[in-house]
Amino acid sequence: MATAMRVMVGATLAALVLTASACGGGGSDPAPTSSPTPTATVPAATATPVPSATPVPSATATREPSPEPTVTAAPTDSPVPTATPVPPTATPPPTATVPAPTATLTATPTAPIGPQVVAVGLADTNGTFDEPAGVDAAGRPVFGRQGGAGFLVYVEGRPGTSGLPVATNLLSTVRDSPAGRPDLQILVSRALGDGSATVCDKAFPDDGGVPAVEPADFAEEQAVSDALNDLGCRFRVFAEPGFACTQDNNGNFRFAGVGTAVQFCSLVNDAFAFPAGDTVVTVRLRDTAGNVGPAAAIVVRVRGG
C-alpha cells in the first residue's frame, strides 16, 4: 500500500515535470514580455508636448508689441502742431490795417472842391467899392465904416476844382434840420441888430437881427444852420457883370473879382446893423452838387453908433 502510494506520488511528480518542460522551461521570461504595457505609457508621455504649445501665447505676445510701435506712428501726426504756424502767417491782416490810417490822413487835409470866394467887401449904397483900410493880425482885410448900417456887403464866387457851377439858393426849404442850409453861407462873430433867433425875419415891421456864431464854425448844428439861413436870405443874386450891384469910380457896373461867375449882395439896414467895433464876417460857397469851397473872411470895423 505504501509502495503503491509512492509510485503514484512519483508518477504525479513526473507528470508535473513533463508538463513544466513542455511549457518551454524558464517561466520567468513571459513575465517580462508583459512589461510592454509600461512602454505604452511612453506615448502618453509624448502627449505632454501639448504644454509645449504654450509658446503660442509667447508668439502672440511678440506680435502685440509690434503693433504698438506702429500705433506710436500717431505721434508722427504731430505735424498738426506744425500747422499752427498758419495763424501767425494769417497775422498780415493787422499789417493790412496800417495803410488804413494813412488813407484817413490823406483824406483829412484834402482841400475843399467847391466854389472859390474871389471877392468879399463893402460898397457904398450906390455900389461904389470901398477900399480896405488894412489887414488885422490874422491877415484879414479890414473895412472901416462910420455907422453900422447904410452900406452894401458883397460876395463873389467862381467854380472850384469840382468844375460845377456856384449854387444860388439863399434860404433852405428844409426847416428845423441842421442839414437845411443855403448855398451862400455867412457867419458873423458878433450879433447884428438885436440878434434875433428867428430865421429870416427881414420883413417890416417884424424885422429882426442875426445871431452870432463865434468862433466861425460851420458845424452841422441847428443853431449854426439857422444863423446861415437868417443872414443868407437877406442877399440877392447877380449873375451878369453889367447888372452887378457894384460899380467902379467911373460909374461902370462890374464885379470886383477876376473870373467871378456869381455875385451876392445885401443892403445893411438898421434891423441887422453891425455893432460898434470889429466884427469878423466869414463866408463860403457851395456848388450845385453840395460841395463847399474854402472860407474867406473880412473884418467890418464900425467907428460910430
C-alpha positions in Angstrom: 0.0 0.0 0.0 2.7 2.3 0.9 4.6 1.3 -2.1 1.6 2.0 -4.3 1.3 5.4 -2.8 5.0 6.2 -3.5 4.5 5.0 -7.1 1.5 7.4 -7.5 3.3 10.3 -6.0 6.3 9.7 -8.2 4.1 9.4 -11.2 2.4 12.7 -10.3 5.7 14.4 -9.9 7.0 13.1 -13.1 3.9 14.3 -14.8 4.3 17.7 -13.4 8.0 17.8 -14.5 6.9 16.9 -18.0 4.2 19.4 -18.0 6.6 22.1 -16.9 9.2 21.2 -19.5 6.6 21.1 -22.2 5.8 24.8 -21.5 9.3 25.8 -22.6 11.4 25.9 -19.4 12.1 29.3 -17.7 8.7 30.5 -16.8 10.1 33.9 -15.8 10.6 35.1 -19.4 6.9 35.5 -20.2 6.5 37.9 -17.3 9.0 40.5 -18.8 7.2 40.3 -22.1 4.1 41.6 -20.4 6.1 44.7 -19.5 5.3 46.2 -22.9 2.3 47.6 -21.1 4.6 50.2 -19.4 6.1 51.0 -22.7 2.6 52.0 -23.8 2.7 54.7 -21.2 5.5 56.3 -23.2 3.1 57.5 -25.9 1.1 59.1 -23.1 4.2 60.9 -22.1 4.7 62.1 -25.6 1.3 63.8 -25.3 2.9 66.2 -22.9 4.1 68.3 -25.9 0.7 69.9 -25.5 2.2 72.1 -22.8 4.9 73.0 -25.3 2.1 74.7 -27.2 2.4 77.4 -24.6 4.9 79.1 -27.0 1.7 80.1 -28.9 0.9 82.8 -26.4 4.6 83.9 -26.5 4.3 84.2 -30.2 1.1 86.3 -30.0 2.8 88.3 -27.3 5.6 89.2 -29.7 3.1 90.3 -32.3 1.2 92.5 -29.9 4.3 94.7 -29.2 5.0 95.1 -32.9 1.6 96.8 -33.5 2.2 99.1 -30.6 5.2 100.7 -32.3 3.0 101.2 -35.4 0.4 102.9 -33.2 3.2 105.2 -32.0 3.2 106.3 -35.6 0.3 108.6 -34.4 2.9 110.9 -32.9 4.2 111.3 -36.4 0.9 113.0 -36.9 2.3 115.7 -34.7 2.8 117.7 -37.9 -0.6 119.0 -36.9 1.1 121.3 -34.4 3.4 122.4 -37.2 0.2 123.6 -38.9 -0.1 126.2 -36.1 2.3 128.5 -38.0 -0.6 129.2 -40.3 -2.2 131.6 -37.8 1.0 133.6 -37.5 1.0 133.9 -41.3 -2.6 135.0 -41.0 -1.5 137.9 -38.9 -0.7 140.0 -42.0 -4.3 141.3 -41.9 -3.3 143.6 -39.0 -0.5 144.8 -41.1 -3.0 145.5 -43.8 -4.9 147.8 -41.4 -1.8 150.0 -41.2 -2.5 151.6 -44.6 -6.0 152.5 -43.4 -4.8 155.3 -41.1 -2.6 156.7 -43.8 -5.7 156.7 -46.0 -7.7 158.8 -43.5 -4.7 161.1 -43.0 -4.6 161.9 -46.7 -8.4 162.3 -46.7 -8.4 164.9 -43.9 -6.1 167.5 -45.5 -7.8 167.4 -48.9 -8.8 170.9 -49.9 -12.5 171.7 -50.4 -13.5 171.2 -54.0 -16.5 173.6 -54.0 -16.6 177.2 -55.3 -13.8 179.7 -54.5 -14.6 183.1 -53.0 -12.9 185.6 -55.2 -14.1 188.8 -53.5 -15.7 189.9 -50.3 -16.1 193.5 -49.3 -18.2 196.6 -48.7 -19.6 199.2 -51.0 -21.5 202.5 -50.7 -25.2 202.4 -51.2 -24.7 203.4 -54.9 -22.4 200.4 -55.4 -19.0 202.1 -55.3 -16.3 199.8 -53.9 -14.9 200.6 -50.5 -11.1 200.1 -50.2 -9.9 198.2 -47.1 -8.1 200.3 -44.5 -5.5 197.5 -43.9 -5.4 194.0 -42.5 -5.6 192.7 -39.0 -3.2 190.4 -37.2 -4.7 187.4 -39.0 -4.2 188.9 -42.4 -7.9 189.6 -43.0 -8.9 192.8 -44.9 -10.4 195.5 -42.6 -13.2 197.7 -43.9 -14.0 200.8 -41.9 -17.4 202.4 -41.7 -18.7 205.4 -39.8 -22.0 203.7 -38.9 -23.2 200.1 -38.7 -25.8 200.4 -41.5 -26.4 202.1 -44.8 -23.8 200.2 -47.0 -23.6 197.1 -49.1 -21.9 193.8 -48.4 -21.0 191.8 -51.5 -19.6 188.3 -52.0 -18.4 186.9 -55.3 -17.5 183.3 -56.3 -16.5 181.1 -59.2 -16.4 177.3 -59.7 -13.9 175.3 -57.7 -12.0 172.2 -58.6 -15.2 170.3 -59.0 -15.9 172.4 -62.0 -19.6 172.7 -61.1 -21.5 176.0 -61.1 -21.9 178.1 -58.0 -25.3 177.3 -56.4 -27.5 180.2 -55.6 -30.1 179.0 -53.0 -30.3 181.7 -50.3 -32.8 180.0 -48.0 -33.1 176.3 -47.4 -36.5 174.8 -47.8 -35.6 172.2 -45.2 -36.6 173.7 -41.9 -35.8 172.5 -38.4 -33.0 170.4 -39.6 -29.2 171.0 -39.4 -28.9 169.8 -42.9 -31.1 172.6 -44.3 -28.6 175.2 -45.3 -28.3 177.9 -48.0 -25.6 177.9 -50.7 -24.3 181.2 -49.6 -23.1 180.6 -46.1 -22.1 183.6 -43.9 -21.3 183.7 -40.2 -20.7 186.8 -38.1 -18.6 186.9 -34.9 -21.0 189.4 -33.2 -24.8 189.7 -33.3 -26.3 192.0 -35.9 -29.2 194.2 -34.8 -31.0 192.6 -31.9 -29.5 189.2 -32.7 -33.0 187.7 -33.0 -33.0 183.9 -33.3 -36.0 184.0 -35.7 -34.9 182.8 -39.1 -35.2 185.3 -41.9 -37.2 187.9 -40.0 -36.5 190.6 -42.5 -40.0 191.9 -43.3 -41.1 195.2 -41.7 -42.4 195.7 -39.1 -41.2 192.4 -37.5 -37.7 192.6 -38.9 -35.0 191.4 -36.6 -31.3 190.8 -36.4 -28.9 187.9 -36.9 -27.3 185.8 -34.1 -23.6 185.5 -33.8 -21.6 182.3 -34.2 -18.2 182.6 -32.6 -15.8 181.1 -33.4 -16.8 180.7 -37.0 -17.6 177.0 -37.1 -19.7 175.6 -39.9 -20.5 172.5 -37.8 -23.8 170.9 -38.8 -25.8 172.1 -35.8 -29.3 173.6 -35.7 -28.2 176.9 -34.3 -25.5 177.3 -37.0 -27.8 176.4 -39.8 -30.4 178.8 -38.5 -27.9 181.6 -38.4 -26.8 180.8 -42.0 -30.3 180.9 -43.3 -31.1 184.1 -41.3 -28.3 186.1 -42.9 -28.3 184.3 -46.3 -31.9 185.2 -47.0 -31.1 188.9 -46.9 -28.9 188.8 -50.0 -29.7 188.9 -53.7 -28.1 187.1 -56.7 -26.4 188.9 -59.6 -25.1 186.7 -62.4 -24.1 189.3 -65.0 -21.3 191.9 -64.5 -23.3 194.5 -66.5 -26.1 194.2 -63.9 -23.9 193.9 -60.8 -24.8 195.6 -57.6 -21.3 197.2 -57.5 -19.6 199.8 -59.8 -16.2 201.4 -60.2 -15.4 205.0 -59.7 -16.4 205.8 -63.2 -19.9 204.5 -62.7 -19.4 201.3 -64.6 -21.2 198.3 -63.1 -18.9 195.4 -62.7 -17.8 192.6 -60.4 -14.9 193.2 -58.0 -13.1 189.9 -58.5 -11.4 188.3 -61.5 -13.3 185.4 -63.0 -16.4 186.0 -60.9 -19.4 183.8 -62.0 -21.9 184.9 -59.4 -22.3 187.9 -57.1 -24.3 188.1 -53.9 -25.3 191.5 -52.4 -27.2 192.8 -49.3 -28.0 196.3 -48.3 -27.5 196.5 -44.5 -30.3 198.4 -42.7 -30.9 199.2 -39.1 -32.7 195.9 -38.4 -29.4 194.0 -38.7 -26.9 196.8 -38.3 -23.3 196.0 -37.3 -22.3 196.9 -33.8 -19.5 199.3 -32.9 -16.1 197.8 -33.0 -14.8 194.8 -35.1 -17.0 192.1 -36.4 -15.5 189.2 -38.4 -17.5 188.1 -41.4 -16.7 184.6 -42.6 -18.2 183.2 -45.8 -18.0 180.1 -48.0 -20.0 178.9 -51.0 -21.5 175.7 -52.2 -21.8 174.3 -55.7 -24.8 172.6 -57.4 -23.7 169.2 -56.0 -23.5 170.4 -52.5 -19.6 170.7 -52.3 -18.4 173.6 -50.2 -15.4 175.6 -51.0 -12.7 177.2 -48.8 -13.8 180.0 -46.5 -12.8 183.6 -46.7 -13.1 186.4 -44.1 -13.0 190.1 -43.7 -13.4 192.5 -40.7 -16.1 195.2 -40.5 -14.9 197.9 -38.2 -17.6 200.3 -37.2 -16.3 203.6 -35.7 -19.5 205.1 -34.5 -23.0 204.1 -33.5 
